[in-house]
Amino acid sequence: MPSVHLLDYVAGNVRSLVNAIEKVGYTVEWVRKPEDVANAEKLIFPGVGHFGHCLTLFGNGGYIEPIRKHIAAGKPTMGICVGLQAFCDSSEESEKVSGIGLVPGSLKRFDDSDKAVPHIGWNSANTSRAGNVTGDSVYGLRPDSKYYYVHSFALPYVEGQLESKGWTVATARYGNEEFVGALAKDNVLLTQFHPEKSGAAGLRVLKAFCDGQQVTKLPQQPSAQAAREGLTRRVIACLDVRTNDQGDLVVTKGDQYDVREKDGVDAGGAVRNLGKPVDMARKYYEQGADEVTFLNITSFRNCPVADTPMLEILRRTSETVFVPLTIGGGIRDTVDTDGTKVSALDIASMYFKSGADKVSIGSDAVTAAEEYYARGKTLAGTTAIETISAAYGNQAVVVSVDPKRQYVGSPEATSHHTVKSSTPGPNGEEYCWYACTIKGGRETRDFDVIQLVQAVEVMGCGEILLNCIDKDGTNSGFDLELINDVKASIKIPVIASSGAGHPGHFAEVFEKTPTDAALGAGMFHRGEYTVKQVKEHLQQQGLLVRQFEDV
């Protein structure tokens, strides 16, 4: 089997890239020292995280000149995400650090005045700007395909600037900003998006690079609807994973977080078993899920950290599921069964190496936020959120929020941030505030959701998974008032969760709130609706979604 060389350094989830390369028919050989670059024929430069950290690491390691020589020799070279950014002149992210300089231009941070930053989700990489379709596909890129992006800095597109230097440019739009999604010139392919996380569309790009197919014919001219540019509406499938009473790992679903049966043939309090995690994740991927989230709701506390069953679930899932994977549960400073102290960063690193793209932090985020305010809004520098985001970038850290409504007669009745609700309380109260909970909703804190999300944003969280205990398991739709309130208070993306019962609820949350994504669980697990049906409904409502492509 032919091989591809991959630069080996701390770059987040490299496991998925390896799996994707193997999926398209190649084996991976590692470049672990500068001298190895000369032995490479096809070289891929992955990247997640900070521009300055990446360039400093490679500069100090002696890699930059060997990479220049590799490119000058005409050997195929691919850069992914920060792997693209590193080849630019400079970046606002680290103004004192110079890039490799192959691509003219400086990276700018997205304007967050009208949109969430980081830019997370599925967007275009369109080589047919303004509808000028030539009929050619550059490295498998197609105007009607969507690709997965996760970044805060991008190379702004200036018409003609890169083309005059011989580059073929694929662009994407985020809000009113047009930026470079991919670049190709001679033996070099650079993508701001992650092909290994972009489903069949991304695998096609990887295969074209590995096969050396720089230009092919498009199979057909895309329709105007199919080639619409911009960030799509993300539909996420969430799997709550725990051990059942027989010790097997199962996907379950609770009502207000209670996962045990209450009636029917399984009466007697057995853990609700809805299927096997790896099989269900693959099913949702094949239905078109834009992301898959695993929530480890028992943390598997009685086994060595290195043998945590969720690590194996991630390894197996990432072999067949080529969209982003998030893992939550048990990501905290802990003590292993042999007494060894293990940091939250160490645990997150194990998850990333096993196939996760993001980690989700729940109860520990509430504790960290409370302490942040107790210190007078001063960062500790040692929390899980801070240490993981510093190492892997804020896009790798999700905070899972579990709020619960607390009704009051007036805003003056509480010191917390209130919302005037269209749903009165049990005694006719018109106002409520959302109290944070911990320990799976079992303990309510005197701490509101706005305090929490604003604190974790400062700490380095890149995305909020916004649950709602009042809505969980009700199939009555998302809490729109909660979502609008949280979105108005922060700049980072928000995933709406809890309450989805049918496709109309997804359309409603996207039409009535500025949420960045919406998550479903029980309605998918029970087979009442598929992810594909949800997306078809959204498209019928005129909303932009990613179309599933066969591998």
Secondary structure by P-SEA (a helix, b strand, c coil): cbbbbbbbcccccaaaaaaaaaaabbbbbbbccccccccccbbbbbbcccaaaaaaaaaaaccaaaaaaaaaaccbbbbccaaaaaacccccccccccccccccbbbbcccccccccccccbbbbcccccccccccccccccccbbbbbbccbbbbbcccccccccccccccccccbbbbcccccccbbbbccccccccaaaaaaaaaaaacccccccccccccccccccccbbbbbbbbcccccccbbbbbbbccccccccccccccccccccccaaaaaaaaaaacccbbbbbcccccccccccccaaaaaaaaaaaccccbbbbbcccccccccccccccaaaaaaaaaaacccbbbbcaaaaaaaaaaaaaccccccccaaaaaaaacccccbbbbbbbbbbbbccccccccccccccccccccccbbbbbbbcccccccccccaaaaaaaaaaacccccccccccccccccccaaaaaaaaaaccccbbbbbcccccaaaaaaaaacccccccccccccccccccaaaaaaaaaaabbbbbbbbcc
